[in-house]
């Protein structure tokens, strides 16, 4: 059984600071922006889940990439 919400820690692509995210795996594949909790820069998140709702990949990109 997959988790509905995944708690993830990753590094900000701008400042390298640690960000904590709650990823809703029930929403399917997603692309969204959230401000870094350290430097407030807009980070683009690309979420990939499989058909069962399991998190496959979470990428954090700079807005200008």
SEPAMI-205447 format. One record per residue (C-alpha): y, z, x. Coordinates in nm, 3 decimals, padded with zeros to 5 digits. Layout:
residues N
<<Y; Z; X>>
...
//
This chain:
residues 65
<<00.000; 00.000; 00.000>>
<<00.341; -00.093; 00.135>>
<<00.641; 00.136; 00.148>>
<<00.913; 00.055; -00.105>>
<<01.188; 00.167; 00.131>>
<<01.151; 00.143; 00.510>>
<<01.361; 00.374; 00.728>>
<<01.455; 00.174; 01.037>>
<<01.652; 00.253; 01.353>>
<<01.790; -00.035; 01.558>>
<<02.067; -00.116; 01.803>>
<<02.398; -00.267; 01.698>>
<<02.437; -00.616; 01.850>>
<<02.804; -00.539; 01.922>>
<<02.818; -00.190; 02.073>>
<<02.451; -00.105; 02.133>>
<<02.481; 00.212; 01.925>>
<<02.191; 00.330; 01.713>>
<<02.209; 00.234; 01.347>>
<<01.991; 00.380; 01.073>>
<<01.901; 00.161; 00.775>>
<<01.704; 00.198; 00.456>>
<<01.549; -00.143; 00.386>>
<<01.439; -00.213; 00.028>>
<<01.116; -00.413; 00.072>>
<<01.081; -00.472; -00.303>>
<<01.376; -00.715; -00.300>>
<<01.191; -00.981; -00.098>>
<<01.347; -01.174; 00.189>>
<<01.715; -01.090; 00.227>>
<<02.024; -01.169; 00.430>>
<<02.310; -00.923; 00.402>>
<<02.594; -00.762; 00.596>>
<<02.651; -00.397; 00.666>>
<<02.908; -00.236; 00.896>>
<<02.782; -00.065; 01.210>>
<<02.791; 00.313; 01.167>>
<<02.926; 00.349; 01.524>>
<<03.181; 00.068; 01.582>>
<<03.232; -00.060; 01.222>>
<<03.163; -00.424; 01.318>>
<<03.000; -00.643; 01.050>>
<<02.629; -00.682; 01.135>>
<<02.421; -00.954; 00.970>>
<<02.072; -00.834; 00.875>>
<<01.786; -01.075; 00.813>>
<<01.492; -00.908; 00.637>>
<<01.153; -01.079; 00.610>>
<<00.874; -00.935; 00.394>>
<<00.533; -01.069; 00.299>>
<<00.405; -01.130; -00.055>>
<<00.280; -00.769; -00.075>>
<<00.621; -00.623; 00.011>>
<<00.534; -00.529; 00.370>>
<<00.820; -00.553; 00.618>>
<<00.743; -00.829; 00.869>>
<<01.073; -00.855; 01.056>>
<<01.423; -00.714; 01.058>>
<<01.680; -00.892; 01.274>>
<<02.032; -00.768; 01.342>>
<<02.279; -01.037; 01.449>>
<<02.645; -01.054; 01.534>>
<<02.860; -01.218; 01.268>>
<<02.953; -01.496; 01.513>>
<<02.591; -01.589; 01.603>>
//
